[in-house]
Amino acid sequence: MDKIIGFIGCGNMGRAMMGGIIKSNLVPSTNIIVSDLYQPSLDIAEKELGVRTTKSNLEVVAEADVLILSVKPNIFPIVADEIKSKVKKDCIIVSIMAGVTIAEIEHSFERGIKLVRTMPNTPALVSEAMSALCPNRNISDEELDLVKEIYQSFGKVEILKESFIDAFIAISGSSPAYVCLFVEAMADAGVALGLTRPSAYKMASQAVLGTAKMILETGKHPGEIKDMVCSPAGTTIDAVIAMEKYGMRNAVIEGMMACAEKSKEMSSYDSKRK
């Protein structure tokens, strides 16, 4: 790809995306330019990823063919005011800001823009992200394919209507935290049963990775795979019964519902601002 990819904001998610893009060899690191006011974050990105860095958002905007907004939602209005008249006419703007809607971003730029609202997750760092892409009406199929190519360089992609973004955030955007809770709990049990901590984490993590791969590659229903493991009167069915007794499924569902509700609340400032 012969494009300059610009990032405004150099936080954990932005660096994870940059790392994934570079590892996939989609573009050379010199084709990525990133701005941030926090110099230590820029130093990390330059040292670890070899990207070009600056404290000037306008320097990024002047070069970017694809501009990724990776800033906190509360400072987005300030950034938009600064760059709105400087973004190149054909630049594709990509947002990873939680809670900031397509309508809000369009309103802030005060003109027609090519925009894709996205939600990646942190496994981008190891090229195993799950990302949602929500294009606005000004994005052509070719331009959407370009953004899709960027996101596929560090994982899998789903094109969604924006109305589904809160559900996506609950099931995928925030889910690395849930999975880590599960792995940590499994490892704690392993340690209680006499395993070393490193061994327990390795075993639990590989079990999660392998099971997820089985679901994706075989196409089997998760319940079918669970039933394959639950032999009659065996150890696994007793474990499942104990987990269900303590409300495992309900805890997961309630947690995700709370996540989606919070995402909706974060989006509500759009209507309040207008």
N, C-alpha and C positions, 0 to 999 in steps of 0.2 A: 504494500500500500504506500503510495507516494503522497502522504498527507502529513500536515503538522497538527499534532494533537496537543491542545493547551488545557491545562488544569488551573483553575483558580481555587486555591485551597489545597493544602498538603497534609491532611490528616491521615489517620490510619486507613480509611476506606480508599482515599485517593491513591495512597502509596501502594495499597494492595492491588488496585487496578493497574497502576503503572507497572508493577512487578510482573503481573500476569501478561500484560501486553508485550513487555520486553522478552520474557521467557519464551513466548510463542514466536518471536521473531517477526511479528506483524509489521512493526516499524523499528528502525534503529533507535537507540536511546536518545540520540541527538535530535530526533524528530519530535521529542516530547519536551515541552517547556511548561514549567509550573511556577506559580507565584504564591507567596504567603508572607504575612507580616512577621511570623515567628521564625527567626533565623535558624534555630536548632532543627526544626522540621525540614527546612530546605537543605541544611547540611547533611542530614541523614539521607534524603532523597538523592542528592548529588553523589555522595560517597558510595551508597549501596546500589543505586540504580544507574548512575551515570547520566541522568537527565540534566537538562539545562534549567537553571533556577534564577529567580529574580524576586524582588519585593514589589515590583510594579505590575499591577493587573493590566495596565494599558499596554505594556510590552508583550504580554501573552496574547491579548486581544488582537494586536497588530499582526501577529503571525498565524494565529490558529485558523485552520480549516474546519476543525471540530473543536468546540469549546466546551469543556466539562466543568460545570459549576459544582464544586465540592466544598461548599462553605456551610456554616451553620445557618439554619433558616432565619434566625433573628438578625443576622447581619446582611442577609441577601438584599434588602432594599437599599442599603448603603452601596453595596457593590454594583447593583443594577443602575443606580443613579450615575455612578462613575463611568461605567462602560457602555451604556445603552446607545450612545451616539457614535461609538468607535468600533463596534463589532462589524466585521466585513459583511457585505450584503448577502453573500451566498454561504456564510458560515452556518454550520449546523450546531445549534446550542443543545447541549445534553445536560439535564439536571439529575443529580442524585440526592437532592435535598428532601428529606422526609417531611411530609405535611405541607409542602408548597405545591399548589395545583398548577396545571397548565394555564388556566385562566389568570391566576395571580402573576405568573411569570410573564405572560403576554402583556398584561396590564402594566407591569413595571418597565417593560422595554418601550412602551408607547408607540409601537409600530409592528408591522407584520414580521414575524420571525419564524425561522425553521427550528422547530423544537421537538425534542423527544424527552419526556419525563421517564426516568428509569429508577430502578431499585435493585442494585446488586447486593451481594453479601460477601463477607470477609473471606470465604474460601477462594476468592479470586486470587489470593496470594499463592495458592498452590494449583491454580488453573482448574478449580472445581466449583466455581461460583454457580449460583442459580440467579438469573437476572430477569426482571420484567421490563419490557419496553412499551411505552405508551406514546405514540406519535401524535402531534397536532395536525391540523388539516393542511398545513403548508408543506409537509414532508412528502416527497415523492417516494415511490417504491424503491427507486435506485438509492436514494439517500437513506431510507430506512435499512436497506441491505448493507450499506456502508457502516451504519451504527451497529447493526447486528453482527457484522464481521468483527468489529472491535470487541464487542462483548463476548462473542464466541471464542475469541482468542484466550479467554481465561475462564471458560465454563459454558454452561447451557443457557438458552434464552427462550423466553415465552413472550409473544406479542399479546398484550392485553388491552382491553378498554380501561380507561382511567378509573371507572367506577369499581373495578376489582382490585385496585392498588392496596387498599387496607387489608383485604384478605391475603394478598400476596405478602405483604409485610409480616403478617402474623405467621404465615406458614413457612416462609422462606427467608425474608430479610432478617428477622430476629431469631430464627431457629438455631443458628450455631450456638447461641447461649443455652437453649434448652438441651441440645445434644450434649454440650459440655457438662451440664448438670447431671445428665444421665450417666455419662462416662465416669464422672467423678464419683457418683454414688456407687456404680459398679466396682470401681477401684477401691473405694472405702471398704466395701464388703469383702473384696479379695484380700485386702490387708488384714481385715479381721479374721480371715480364714488362714492367714499365715504367709501370704505372698508378699514379696517386696513391692514397694510403691512403684518403681519403674516397670516391673513386670506386669503389675496389675493394670497400669495405664496402657501399656502396649497391648495386652490381651483384650481389654475392653474396647479400645479404639479400633483395633483390627476387626473385632466382631461387628461393630457398627458399620465400618467401611464395607466389609464383605457382604453383610446382609443387604445394605443399600444397593450394592452392585448387583446382587441377585435379583432384587425387585426390578431394577431398571433393565437389566439385560435379558431376563427370562420372560418378563411381562406377566409373571404370576401375581395374583392378588396377595397382599401381605398376610391376609388371614390364611391363605393356602400354605404359604411358607411356614407360618406359625404352626399350623396343624401337622406339617411334615416333621417338625421337631418334637412335638408333644406326643410321645409314645404313650400308650395306655399304661396307667399306673406307674409312670416314670417320674423322673426328677423334674423335667421341664414343666409339666402340667401343674405340679405342686407349686412351683415358683410363680406361674401365671395366676393361679388361684390366690396366692398370698398377695401379689401385687394388685389384683383386682379388689381384694378385700380392703386394701388401704387406698383405693380410689385413684389408681394410676391414670386410667383413661380420662376420668373426670378432671383430674388436676391438669392434664395437658390441654384439654378442650377449654377449660375455664381460663387458663393462662393465655391461650391464643385469642380468646374472645376479649380479654382485657387488653391485649396488645392491639387488636384491631380497633377497639374503642378509643384507645389513646391516640392512634393514628388519625382517627376521624376528628378528635378534639384538636389535634395539631393543625389540621386543615381548616378548622373553623375560623382562624384569624383572617383567611382570605376574604370572607364576606364581611367581616368586621372592619377591614381596612377600606373597603370600597364605599 
